[in-house]
Amino acid sequence: MERRIFFEDARKNVMQFFSMEFPVLKIADIDMFMGMFYKLVNYEEEGQKIRPTILITSNINSVIRYVPNSKKIIFYEDKDTTNFKARIKALMCFCKSDWNIYINFGEDIIEYGIIKTLASIKEKSLVQLLGTRPIMDTLSKKGSLVLLNVLGGGVCRLTGAKGNNCSICFNLNSQSQYNWEIEIEEFVEACVTKIKTTKKKLDDIKNLITNIFHKALKDLHGTICVVVDKDFNDKAGFFQDGTWLKEPIEFGKLFVRSSTYDENVLRSYADVLTTMLDFDGITVIDNAGRIRAYNIFIESNQQNQKRVVGGARRRAAYSVLQNKNKKIIGVYFQSQDGDNFYREKGERNKKNKVKIVGGEVVNQGEEMLPLEIIAKLQVQKKKDEEKINKDTQEKAKQPELTKIPLLEVKDYEDKVSPTNKK
């Protein structure tokens, strides 16, 4: 007999998420979003994948007010959700230009439109700003707000203004905990360690590179970017099969030495880097923020690669990590299934990760923490449990304090008050 499998746990978790973040939203409307999750994570237009971000809110005007430089364009106003799917489909094309869709559930009107921050590419985007707690804390007091963010690997993430998170994964992979933002942040930090400038301008450079790689995460099929030291010299010819720029592109110099900059120049050079990342092969950036090379192919170490599960891009990333050149710092890897990581050479033994829930290890493999750290975590968990049990038992043994009736307290006060003393 055929067995039908339903994802009731996912539905239950999504319902629970909305009950905390958007309690006034009807169950029928939540079902409507859930019915679109699969289409959203696999949406294509003319062969191009589109991974949208949708704001579901009860007060879109508070977003405009409290998120700097944000602007919205209203497209539709409906009295009900009859045309919901048609409205979303009509707005999806704008996501290719970095706009975000919003749906505002008012008291009588449902408003559909697009929203983004009209700011420089060296400043944080709308989604990045909504990822900061101060802004989200403010917005949570003004109404309900949920970000529905479609990422790679069949993953749809829900983030609420009140701090709740929920991810829906369609790839049936047991290991589906990705840290996209953290991996990109660590990579960007490695790219700027030898840039000497003011904190403000350094932040601008980091925002610029971060924006490029966030866009790459959503738009590109996959990529590898290697970080090398600014004094890197490829004497062994490891990266010789590719294109090395005669004059490296220095993002820092585009606006570091001046208080003014040309936004068109920044965006044009950002497009150049994005195009390089979209090429087959490896892109090379040094830790002074300079693009050095792209479209590089390397020979994989066949013996070591037998232990690596994955395609050619993943095997190439690990081959770079195994290279003995000390001027190679780390590798940023992104695959078509949404997985990404940034690792530095020698990092596998000192900075591995593991998912731990309630002190218990719930996934294994190359992402495991060293056993001694796991043991310490589990010992600490046991100590904490024993302390809680001990405190509970001692509390249970203590006799209840005798409560003195209010009337008796008053009589006692009257007896000892100075006016009654003779």
C-alpha positions in Angstrom: 0.0 0.0 0.0 1.3 3.4 -1.0 2.2 5.7 2.0 1.5 9.4 1.7 3.8 11.7 3.5 2.6 15.1 4.6 4.8 17.8 6.2 2.6 18.5 9.2 5.5 19.5 11.3 6.4 22.3 8.9 2.8 23.5 8.8 2.6 23.4 12.6 5.9 25.4 13.0 4.8 28.0 10.4 1.4 28.4 12.1 3.1 28.8 15.5 5.5 31.4 14.0 2.7 33.5 12.6 0.7 33.2 15.9 3.5 34.9 17.7 4.6 37.4 15.0 1.3 38.2 13.2 -1.6 37.1 15.5 -4.3 39.0 13.7 -3.5 37.3 10.3 -6.3 34.8 9.4 -5.4 31.1 9.1 -6.7 31.1 5.5 -4.2 33.9 4.7 -1.3 31.9 6.3 -2.4 28.9 4.3 -2.2 31.0 1.2 1.5 31.9 1.8 2.3 28.3 2.6 0.7 27.2 -0.7 3.2 29.5 -2.5 6.4 28.5 -0.7 7.4 25.8 -3.1 6.7 28.1 -6.2 8.6 30.9 -4.6 11.8 28.8 -4.0 11.7 27.5 -7.6 10.5 30.6 -9.5 12.0 31.4 -12.9 11.3 34.0 -15.5 12.8 33.5 -19.0 15.3 30.9 -17.6 16.5 33.2 -14.8 15.9 32.2 -11.2 14.4 34.8 -9.0 14.7 34.6 -5.3 12.4 37.3 -3.8 12.1 38.9 -0.4 8.5 39.6 0.6 7.5 41.9 3.5 4.2 40.8 5.1 3.1 43.6 7.4 0.2 45.5 9.0 2.0 48.9 8.9 4.2 49.4 5.8 4.3 53.1 6.5 6.3 52.5 9.7 8.9 50.7 7.7 9.2 53.7 5.4 9.5 56.0 8.4 12.1 54.1 10.5 14.3 52.5 7.8 16.5 55.2 6.3 16.1 56.1 2.6 13.4 53.5 2.1 10.7 54.1 -0.6 7.7 52.2 -1.7 5.6 52.1 -4.9 2.0 51.1 -4.6 0.6 48.9 -7.4 -2.6 47.3 -6.2 -5.3 47.8 -3.5 -7.8 45.0 -3.0 -10.6 44.3 -0.5 -9.8 40.6 -0.2 -7.1 38.0 -1.3 -8.9 36.7 -4.4 -6.1 38.0 -6.7 -3.2 37.2 -4.3 -1.3 34.9 -6.6 -1.8 37.1 -9.6 -0.5 40.2 -7.7 2.6 38.4 -6.4 3.4 37.0 -9.9 3.0 40.5 -11.5 5.5 42.0 -9.0 8.2 39.2 -9.1 9.9 40.8 -12.2 11.0 43.8 -10.0 13.0 41.6 -7.7 15.6 41.3 -10.5 16.3 45.0 -9.9 16.8 44.5 -6.1 13.3 45.7 -5.2 11.4 43.8 -2.5 7.7 42.9 -2.6 5.4 44.0 0.2 1.9 43.0 1.2 0.2 45.3 3.7 -2.8 43.9 5.5 -4.8 47.0 6.6 -8.1 47.0 8.4 -10.2 47.1 5.2 -7.6 47.1 2.3 -4.8 44.8 1.3 -2.0 46.8 -0.4 0.5 45.3 -2.8 3.7 47.1 -4.0 7.5 47.1 -4.0 10.0 48.6 -1.6 13.7 49.2 -1.3 16.3 51.6 0.1 17.3 54.2 -2.5 20.8 54.4 -1.1 24.4 54.0 -2.3 25.7 50.5 -3.0 28.2 51.2 -0.2 25.4 51.4 2.3 23.2 48.6 3.8 20.2 47.4 1.9 16.7 47.2 3.2 17.0 43.5 4.1 20.3 44.1 5.9 18.8 47.0 7.9 15.8 45.0 8.8 18.2 42.4 10.2 19.3 44.8 12.9 17.6 44.5 16.3 17.2 48.3 17.0 15.1 48.8 13.9 13.2 45.6 14.3 12.5 46.4 18.0 11.0 49.7 17.0 8.9 48.2 14.1 7.6 45.5 16.4 5.9 48.2 18.5 4.2 49.7 15.5 2.6 46.6 14.1 3.3 43.1 12.8 6.2 42.5 10.3 7.4 39.2 8.8 10.2 38.9 6.2 9.8 36.0 3.8 13.2 35.6 2.3 13.8 33.0 -0.4 17.4 31.6 -0.4 19.3 28.9 -2.3 18.9 25.2 -1.7 15.1 25.2 -1.6 15.1 27.2 1.6 12.5 29.8 2.6 13.2 31.7 5.8 10.7 33.6 7.9 12.0 36.3 10.2 9.7 38.3 12.5 10.1 41.7 14.0 9.6 40.2 17.5 12.7 38.0 17.1 11.2 34.7 16.0 12.6 32.7 13.1 11.4 29.8 11.0 12.9 28.1 8.0 11.2 25.8 5.5 13.5 23.5 3.5 12.3 21.7 0.4 15.5 19.7 -0.4 14.8 17.0 2.2 18.3 17.3 3.4 18.9 16.4 7.1 21.7 19.0 7.3 20.1 22.2 6.3 21.4 24.7 8.8 23.1 27.4 6.7 24.7 30.6 8.1 24.7 32.7 4.9 25.2 36.0 6.5 27.9 34.9 8.9 29.9 33.2 6.2 29.8 36.3 4.0 30.7 38.6 7.0 33.8 36.5 7.8 34.8 36.5 4.1 34.5 40.3 3.9 36.5 40.8 7.0 39.3 38.7 5.5 39.2 40.9 2.4 39.9 44.2 4.2 42.4 43.3 7.0 45.2 45.2 5.3 43.3 48.3 4.3 44.4 51.3 6.3 41.8 54.0 6.5 39.2 55.6 8.9 36.5 53.4 10.5 33.7 55.1 8.5 35.4 54.5 5.1 36.3 50.9 6.1 32.7 50.3 6.9 31.7 51.7 3.5 34.1 49.2 1.8 32.8 46.3 3.8 29.2 47.3 3.0 30.1 47.5 -0.7 31.7 44.0 -0.9 28.9 42.6 1.4 26.2 43.9 -1.0 27.9 42.4 -4.0 28.1 38.9 -2.4 24.6 39.1 -1.0 23.4 39.7 -4.6 25.7 36.9 -5.8 24.1 34.5 -3.2 20.7 35.2 -4.7 21.5 35.6 -8.4 24.5 33.4 -9.2 24.5 29.7 -9.9 27.6 29.2 -7.8 31.0 30.7 -7.3 34.5 30.4 -5.7 36.5 33.4 -4.4 39.9 33.0 -2.9 41.4 35.5 -0.5 45.2 35.9 -0.7 47.7 38.2 1.1 48.4 41.5 -0.7 52.0 40.3 -1.2 50.9 37.0 -2.7 53.2 35.6 -5.4 52.2 32.5 -7.4 55.7 31.2 -7.9 54.5 27.6 -8.2 52.0 28.5 -10.9 49.0 27.1 -8.9 46.7 29.8 -10.2 48.3 30.2 -13.6 45.4 28.9 -15.7 43.3 32.0 -15.7 43.2 35.8 -16.2 45.4 38.0 -14.0 44.7 41.7 -14.2 47.6 43.9 -15.2 46.3 46.5 -12.8 44.2 45.1 -9.9 40.9 46.8 -9.3 41.1 48.5 -5.9 37.7 49.0 -4.4 39.2 51.0 -1.5 40.7 53.6 -3.8 37.4 54.3 -5.5 36.4 56.5 -2.6 38.8 56.0 0.3 41.1 58.9 -0.5 38.3 61.4 -1.0 35.3 62.6 0.8 33.4 62.4 -2.5 32.8 59.4 -4.8 30.9 58.6 -8.0 28.0 56.2 -7.4 27.9 55.2 -11.1 31.6 54.2 -10.9 31.0 52.2 -7.7 28.1 50.3 -9.3 29.9 49.8 -12.6 32.9 48.2 -10.8 30.6 46.2 -8.6 29.0 44.8 -11.9 32.5 43.9 -13.1 33.2 41.8 -9.9 29.7 40.2 -10.1 30.4 39.2 -13.8 33.8 37.7 -12.8 32.1 35.7 -10.0 29.6 34.4 -12.5 32.4 33.0 -14.7 33.5 29.3 -14.3 36.6 29.0 -12.2 38.0 31.0 -9.3 38.1 34.7 -8.6 41.0 36.0 -6.5 40.8 39.0 -4.1 43.6 40.1 -1.8 43.3 41.3 1.8 43.9 44.9 0.7 40.5 44.8 -1.1 41.9 44.4 -4.6 40.5 42.1 -7.4 43.5 40.3 -8.7 42.3 37.6 -11.1 39.3 35.5 -12.3 38.3 32.5 -14.5 41.1 30.5 -12.9 41.2 26.7 -13.0 43.3 24.4 -10.9 44.3 20.8 -10.8 42.6 18.9 -8.0 44.6 16.7 -5.7 42.9 13.4 -6.6 44.1 11.5 -3.4 42.7 14.1 -1.0 39.6 14.8 -3.1 38.3 11.2 -2.6 37.2 12.3 0.9 35.2 15.3 -0.4 31.6 14.7 -1.3 30.3 17.2 -4.0 30.8 18.6 -7.4 33.9 20.0 -9.2 33.4 23.4 -7.6 33.5 22.1 -4.0 36.5 19.8 -4.8 38.4 22.8 -6.2 37.6 24.8 -3.0 39.1 22.1 -0.8 42.1 21.8 -3.2 42.9 25.5 -2.5 42.6 25.0 1.2 45.1 22.1 1.0 47.7 24.1 -0.9 50.8 24.8 1.1 51.3 28.5 0.0 51.1 30.5 3.2 49.9 33.6 1.4 46.6 31.9 0.5 44.3 33.0 3.4 40.9 31.4 2.7 38.2 30.4 0.3 34.6 31.5 -0.1 32.4 28.8 -1.7 28.9 28.9 -2.9 27.0 26.1 -4.6 23.9 25.9 -6.7 22.0 24.2 -3.9 22.3 27.2 -1.6 25.2 26.0 0.6 28.0 28.4 1.2 31.0 28.7 3.5 34.1 30.7 4.1 37.1 28.8 5.5 40.6 29.8 6.2 43.5 27.4 5.7 44.0 25.2 8.7 40.6 26.2 10.0 39.0 22.8 9.8 40.7 21.6 13.0 40.1 24.8 15.1 36.8 26.2 13.9 34.4 23.5 13.0 30.7 23.9 13.7 27.9 21.7 14.9 24.3 22.2 15.6 23.5 21.7 19.3 20.0 21.8 20.6 19.5 21.7 24.4 23.1 20.7 24.8 22.8 17.7 22.5 24.6 17.2 19.2 22.0 16.8 16.5 24.1 16.5 13.4 27.5 14.9 12.6 30.1 14.9 9.8 32.9 17.3 8.9 31.0 20.1 10.6 31.5 18.5 14.0 33.1 20.3 16.9 36.2 18.6 18.3 35.2 15.8 20.7 36.8 17.4 23.7 34.6 20.5 23.3 31.4 18.4 22.8 32.3 16.5 26.0 32.8 19.8 27.9 29.4 21.1 26.7 27.7 17.9 27.7 29.4 17.9 31.2 28.3 21.5 31.7 24.8 20.6 30.7 24.7 17.8 33.2 26.0 20.2 36.0 23.4 22.7 35.1 20.6 20.1 35.3 21.9 18.8 38.7 22.0 22.4 40.1 18.4 23.0 38.9 17.2 19.7 40.5 19.1 20.5 43.8 17.6 24.0 43.9 14.1 22.6 43.2 14.4 20.0 46.0 15.7 22.6 48.6 12.9 24.9 47.7 10.4 22.1 48.2 11.8 21.4 51.7 11.5 25.0 53.0 8.3 25.5 55.1 5.9 28.2 53.9 6.2 31.5 55.6 3.3 32.1 58.0 1.2 34.8 56.7 0.0 37.4 59.3 -3.5 38.7 58.7 -3.5 42.4 57.8 -5.7 43.2 60.8 -3.2 41.7 63.3 -0.4 43.7 61.8 -2.4 46.9 62.2 -3.2 46.1 65.8 0.4 45.5 66.6 1.4 48.8 64.9 -1.2 50.7 67.1 0.2 49.2 70.3 3.8 50.2 69.6 3.2 53.6 68.0 4.6 56.6 70.0 1.1 58.1 70.5 0.1 55.1 72.6 3.2 55.1 74.8 2.8 56.5 78.4 
